[in-house]
């Protein structure tokens, strides 16, 4: 069986090619199939023992790449990763049996796809084994809730190796609450009100129930995070582990012999409030540009091939990835070597790059599966995307993805009845005038890092706003 499609077939089928530069939604299918061959190697063996990896005629030395199981994480790497993926959470729940009538819990948490469970264990080891790791479906969650661990391990770490995104403000407010809890102030009415005041300035603020119960409490002023003056390499490596994307862009072109143009991209997306940080990356790396996107987001993007080949790839060879993103990076390097050797100017080279692309990002997480045989996998890509029964919640123009789940019951917990969701799906109408439901995953949609509770709070506020307008 001939592995490669002809150039004519490639042209005809091109509209189906491509892999998203966006990460899979936080809630992932419980039934997806994932090729664990490479990941098993990652978990069982040190990559430093693998030697070197042959990449289309050249060799990429990977002796510096981590093993995932027996390497300690640099403290700055941990901070960078938490700047991207970590959360400082305070929950206040009504409990009539408690002295104040309310139960308070402070926790530090990180949630990842279960394929990165080894990375999460390394992070836990970096925090001296504090906290617990639990798995629900395809999500692994690391949580630290013990006040002693927060006081003696978590808080000291971020005081010694400080966060530099706007998340630093959340950390400082979180620290104030933990210190009040250490002194048992949360068991008094006065301490409870102080904690509610501080919580009002963290993340999305107070829920509707808390707003009703503490309507006279004034939110504490949010700390000002200083403008970043310098970037530390291990911090940048950790932050990129969580926030960056290696993307291969393949477009039709009438200016090339093959009819296609290939462009490599390195992208980091953030909320526009961290624009100064993204601009700081330009000075730090000596390349790239900042682009303001819709709905309050921005992107740091590098597309110049010489910058990618001489700056980005060497950087991550030295400061290597520790999780499953390592394999996206290795695939990215394969494509870069093909381009460097001008193989992308040939039909066979384009076909190889497309094959590399189809296994990256969402495909690596198992959102699409084409079997283990490489030729079948390639032809499977040409036949179109495999449908996954997800329900996605976007903004009106579908440029932002807020939430996704395979379970209608999850939406019911958000206060959206399954009949309401189905009706909006059928009529293509907008829930609360703002949200659009779809069964299609949109590659270019910006995925916000919102927990279930963040989405719930956002919807509650929108419902109240809509009710007040009537």
C-alpha positions in Angstrom: 0.0 0.0 0.0 1.4 3.4 -1.0 1.8 5.5 2.2 1.6 8.9 0.5 -1.4 10.5 -1.1 -0.8 11.9 -4.6 -0.5 15.7 -4.7 -3.8 15.8 -6.5 -5.5 13.8 -3.8 -3.8 16.0 -1.2 -5.3 19.1 -2.9 -8.7 17.6 -3.1 -8.7 16.4 0.6 -6.9 19.4 2.0 -9.9 21.0 3.7 -9.9 18.1 6.2 -6.2 18.4 7.1 -4.9 20.1 10.3 -4.7 19.8 14.0 -5.8 22.4 16.4 -3.3 24.7 18.1 -5.7 24.8 21.0 -5.6 22.4 23.8 -8.4 20.0 24.4 -11.2 21.3 26.6 -10.7 20.7 30.4 -13.5 18.1 30.5 -12.4 15.3 28.2 -14.0 12.1 26.9 -13.9 9.1 29.2 -14.0 6.8 26.2 -11.3 8.1 24.0 -8.5 5.9 22.7 -5.0 7.1 23.1 -1.8 5.5 21.7 0.2 5.0 24.9 3.3 3.5 23.3 5.3 6.7 23.6 3.8 7.7 26.9 4.6 4.4 28.4 8.2 4.9 27.4 8.1 8.3 29.0 6.8 6.9 32.3 9.0 3.8 32.4 12.3 5.0 31.1 14.5 8.0 31.4 14.7 9.8 28.1 18.3 10.5 28.9 18.9 6.8 28.3 17.3 6.8 24.9 20.3 8.5 23.4 19.6 10.6 20.3 16.5 10.8 18.1 17.0 10.6 14.3 15.0 13.2 12.5 14.9 12.8 8.8 18.6 12.6 8.2 19.7 14.7 11.1 20.0 13.9 14.8 18.5 15.8 17.7 20.4 15.1 20.9 17.9 14.6 23.7 20.2 13.8 26.6 18.9 16.9 28.5 15.2 15.9 28.3 13.6 14.9 31.5 12.4 11.4 32.4 9.1 12.4 33.9 9.6 10.0 36.8 12.9 10.5 38.5 13.8 14.1 37.7 13.3 16.9 40.2 11.6 20.0 39.0 13.5 23.3 39.3 11.6 25.6 41.8 11.4 28.3 39.1 9.9 25.8 36.7 7.2 25.0 39.2 6.4 28.7 39.7 6.2 29.3 36.0 3.9 26.3 35.6 1.6 27.5 38.4 1.6 30.9 36.9 -0.1 29.2 33.9 -2.1 26.3 35.4 -2.4 26.7 39.2 -5.2 28.2 41.2 -5.6 29.6 44.7 -9.2 28.9 45.8 -11.2 29.8 48.8 -14.7 28.3 49.2 -17.3 29.5 51.7 -20.2 27.2 52.1 -23.3 27.6 54.3 -23.2 25.1 57.2 -25.8 25.7 59.9 -24.1 23.4 62.4 -20.9 25.5 62.3 -20.5 28.2 64.9 -20.6 31.0 62.3 -23.0 29.2 60.1 -20.4 28.9 57.3 -17.6 26.5 56.4 -14.4 27.9 54.9 -11.8 26.0 52.9 -8.6 27.3 51.4 -6.8 25.2 48.8 -4.1 25.3 46.2 -4.8 23.2 43.2 -3.7 22.2 39.7 -5.8 20.2 37.2 -4.4 18.4 34.2 -5.3 15.8 31.6 -4.6 12.4 33.1 -1.9 11.8 30.5 0.1 14.3 32.4 -0.3 12.5 35.8 3.4 11.9 36.0 4.1 15.6 35.7 1.5 16.3 38.4 3.4 13.8 40.6 6.6 15.7 40.0 4.9 18.9 41.0 3.7 17.3 44.2 7.3 16.1 44.9 8.4 19.7 44.4 6.1 20.7 47.2 7.6 18.0 49.5 4.8 15.5 48.9 2.1 17.8 50.4 -1.5 17.4 49.3 -3.2 14.6 47.4 -3.7 13.7 43.7 -7.1 12.4 42.6 -8.4 11.3 39.3 -11.9 11.9 38.0 -12.5 10.7 34.4 -9.7 12.0 32.3 -8.7 14.7 34.7 -6.1 14.5 37.5 -6.3 17.1 40.2 -3.6 18.0 42.7 -5.0 19.7 45.8 -3.4 21.0 49.0 -5.9 21.9 51.7 -4.1 21.4 55.1 -3.4 24.8 56.7 -0.1 23.5 58.0 1.0 22.5 54.4 -0.2 25.8 53.0 1.6 27.8 55.7 4.8 25.8 55.8 5.3 24.7 52.2 3.1 26.3 49.5 3.2 30.0 50.7 7.0 29.9 51.5 7.7 28.5 48.0 5.9 31.4 46.2 7.5 34.0 48.5 11.0 32.7 47.6 10.1 32.1 43.9 7.4 34.7 43.2 4.7 34.5 40.6 5.0 37.2 38.0 1.6 37.2 36.2 -1.5 38.9 37.7 -2.0 35.6 39.6 0.4 37.1 42.1 -2.4 39.3 43.4 -4.6 36.2 44.0 -1.7 34.6 45.9 -1.3 37.6 48.2 -5.0 37.7 49.0 -5.0 33.9 49.5 -2.1 34.2 51.9 -4.0 36.7 54.0 -7.0 34.3 54.3 -4.8 31.3 55.2 -3.0 33.4 57.9 -6.4 34.3 59.4 -7.4 30.6 59.3 -4.2 29.7 61.0 -5.1 32.0 63.9 -8.6 30.5 64.0 -10.2 33.8 63.0 -12.4 32.1 60.5 -14.3 30.6 63.4 -15.5 34.1 64.5 -18.1 36.3 62.9 -15.6 39.1 62.6 -13.0 36.9 61.0 -15.6 35.4 58.6 -16.5 38.9 57.4 -12.8 39.7 56.9 -12.3 36.6 54.8 -15.4 37.3 52.7 -14.0 40.8 52.1 -10.7 39.4 50.9 -12.4 36.6 48.8 -14.4 39.3 47.0 -11.2 40.5 45.4 -10.0 37.0 44.3 -10.6 35.6 40.8 -14.3 36.1 40.0 -15.3 37.4 43.4 -18.3 36.2 45.4 -21.1 33.9 44.4 -24.7 35.1 44.4 -25.4 33.4 47.7 -22.5 35.2 49.3 -23.4 38.5 47.8 -26.9 38.1 49.3 -25.6 37.0 52.7 -22.9 39.6 53.0 -24.3 42.5 51.0 -22.8 45.1 53.3 -19.2 43.7 53.1 -16.8 45.9 51.1 -14.4 44.0 48.9 -10.7 44.4 49.8 -8.5 46.3 47.5 -6.7 44.0 45.0 -2.9 44.2 45.3 -1.0 45.8 42.4 1.3 43.5 40.6 4.5 45.2 39.5 5.5 45.3 35.8 7.8 42.4 35.0 11.4 43.6 34.6 13.1 40.3 33.8 12.2 36.7 32.8 14.0 33.7 34.4 14.7 30.8 32.0 13.3 28.0 34.2 10.2 30.1 34.9 9.7 30.6 31.2 10.1 26.8 30.6 7.5 26.0 33.2 5.1 28.7 32.0 5.5 27.4 28.4 4.8 23.9 29.6 1.4 25.0 30.6 0.6 27.9 28.2 2.5 27.6 25.0 1.5 25.8 21.7 3.7 24.5 18.9 1.6 24.9 15.7 2.2 23.9 12.1 0.2 26.0 9.7 -0.4 24.5 6.2 -2.2 26.6 3.6 -2.8 26.5 -0.1 -0.6 28.7 -2.1 -0.4 29.5 -5.8 3.2 30.7 -5.4 4.8 27.3 -4.6 5.4 24.3 -6.8 3.6 22.0 -4.4 0.6 24.3 -4.1 1.1 24.5 -0.3 2.9 26.8 2.1 4.1 25.7 5.5 4.7 28.0 8.5 5.7 27.1 12.0 4.3 29.0 14.9 5.2 29.3 18.6 2.2 30.8 20.5 1.5 31.8 24.1 -2.1 33.1 24.8 -3.1 35.1 27.9 -5.7 37.4 29.2 -5.1 41.0 28.0 -4.4 42.0 31.7 -1.0 40.2 31.2 -0.2 42.2 28.1 3.0 43.6 29.7 4.2 40.1 30.4 3.7 39.0 26.8 5.5 42.0 25.5 8.3 41.3 27.9 8.8 37.9 26.1 9.7 39.9 23.0 12.7 41.5 24.8 13.6 38.3 26.6 13.7 36.1 23.5 14.7 38.8 21.0 11.9 37.9 18.6 8.1 37.6 18.3 5.2 40.0 18.3 2.2 40.7 20.5 -1.3 40.6 18.9 -4.4 41.8 20.7 -7.3 39.4 20.1 -11.0 39.7 20.7 -12.8 39.4 24.0 -9.9 40.6 26.2 -7.2 38.1 25.1 -3.8 38.5 23.6 -1.1 36.4 22.0 2.7 36.3 21.8 3.5 34.8 18.5 6.8 33.8 16.7 6.5 32.9 13.0 9.9 33.8 11.6 11.5 30.5 10.8 15.1 31.6 11.6 13.9 32.7 15.1 12.2 29.4 15.7 15.1 27.3 14.5 18.0 29.3 16.1 16.2 30.6 19.3 13.1 28.7 20.3 14.2 25.2 19.6 17.7 25.6 21.2 16.0 27.1 24.3 13.7 24.1 24.9 16.5 21.7 24.1 18.3 23.3 27.1 15.3 23.9 29.3 13.3 20.9 28.4 9.6 20.1 28.8 8.6 17.7 31.5 5.2 16.6 30.4 3.4 15.3 27.4 4.1 18.6 25.6 7.6 17.2 25.1 6.3 15.1 22.3 4.6 18.0 20.5 7.9 19.8 20.7 9.8 16.8 19.2 7.2 16.7 16.4 7.7 20.4 15.9 11.4 19.9 15.6 10.9 17.1 13.0 8.9 19.6 10.9 11.6 22.3 11.4 14.3 20.0 10.2 12.3 19.2 7.1 11.9 22.9 6.4 15.6 23.6 7.1 16.5 20.9 4.6 14.0 22.4 2.1 12.1 19.2 2.0 8.8 21.2 2.3 9.4 22.4 -1.2 8.7 18.8 -2.4 5.4 17.0 -2.5 6.8 14.2 -0.3 8.0 16.7 2.2 4.6 18.4 2.5 3.0 15.0 3.0 5.4 14.2 5.8 4.8 17.5 7.5 1.0 16.9 7.3 1.5 13.5 8.8 3.5 15.1 11.7 0.8 17.7 12.2 -2.1 15.2 12.4 -0.5 13.6 15.5 0.1 16.8 17.5 -1.9 18.7 20.1 -5.5 17.6 20.4 -4.7 14.3 18.5 -2.0 13.5 21.0 -4.5 13.9 23.8 -6.8 11.4 22.1 -9.5 13.7 20.8 -9.2 12.0 17.5 -8.0 8.4 16.9 -7.0 6.8 13.6 -5.6 3.6 14.8 -2.0 2.5 15.2 -1.1 1.8 11.6 0.6 4.8 10.2 -0.8 4.5 6.6 -4.3 4.0 7.9 -3.8 6.9 10.2 -2.8 9.2 7.4 -5.7 8.2 5.2 -8.0 8.4 8.1 -7.1 12.1 8.4 -8.0 12.7 4.8 -11.5 11.2 5.3 -12.4 13.8 7.9 -12.7 14.3 11.7 -14.1 11.7 13.9 -17.2 12.9 15.7 -17.0 13.2 19.5 -20.4 13.7 21.4 -19.4 16.9 23.2 -21.6 19.8 24.1 -19.6 23.1 23.8 -20.5 26.5 25.2 -19.1 29.4 23.3 -19.7 33.2 23.1 -22.0 34.5 20.4 -19.4 34.5 17.6 -17.8 31.3 18.8 -14.4 32.9 19.2 -14.2 31.9 22.9 -14.8 28.4 24.4 -16.0 28.6 28.0 -17.0 25.1 28.8 -17.5 21.6 27.4 -18.9 18.3 28.6 -20.3 15.1 27.2 -22.9 15.0 30.0 -26.0 17.0 29.9 -26.2 16.5 33.7 -23.1 18.7 34.0 -25.0 21.5 32.3 -27.9 20.9 34.6 -25.6 21.5 37.5 -24.8 24.8 35.9 -28.5 25.7 36.0 -29.0 24.9 32.3 -31.8 22.4 31.8 -31.2 19.8 29.1 -34.4 20.9 27.3 -33.1 24.5 27.3 -29.8 23.4 25.9 -31.4 21.2 23.2 -33.7 24.0 22.2 -30.8 26.5 21.8 -28.9 23.9 19.8 -31.8 23.3 17.5 -32.7 27.0 17.0 -29.1 28.2 17.0 -30.3 30.8 19.5 -28.3 32.4 22.4 -28.6 31.4 26.1 -29.0 34.6 28.2 -28.4 36.4 25.0 -24.7 35.7 25.3 -23.9 32.0 24.9 -24.0 29.7 22.0 -24.1 25.9 22.3 -22.7 23.6 19.7 -21.6 20.0 19.1 -18.6 21.1 17.0 -15.2 21.9 18.4 -13.9 25.1 16.8 -10.1 25.0 16.4 -9.5 28.7 16.4 -11.7 29.4 19.5 -9.8 30.7 22.5 -10.2 28.4 25.4 -10.5 30.2 28.7 -9.0 28.6 31.8 -12.2 28.5 33.8 -13.1 25.9 36.5 -16.6 24.5 36.8 -17.2 27.0 39.7 -15.9 29.9 37.6 -18.4 29.1 34.8 -21.2 28.7 37.4 -20.4 32.1 39.0 -20.2 33.7 35.5 -23.7 32.4 34.6 -25.2 33.4 37.9 -24.0 37.0 37.5 -25.4 37.0 33.9 -28.7 35.8 35.1 -28.9 38.4 37.8 -27.9 41.1 35.3 -30.6 40.0 32.9 -33.2 39.9 35.7 -32.3 43.4 36.8 -32.7 44.7 33.3 -36.3 43.6 33.1 
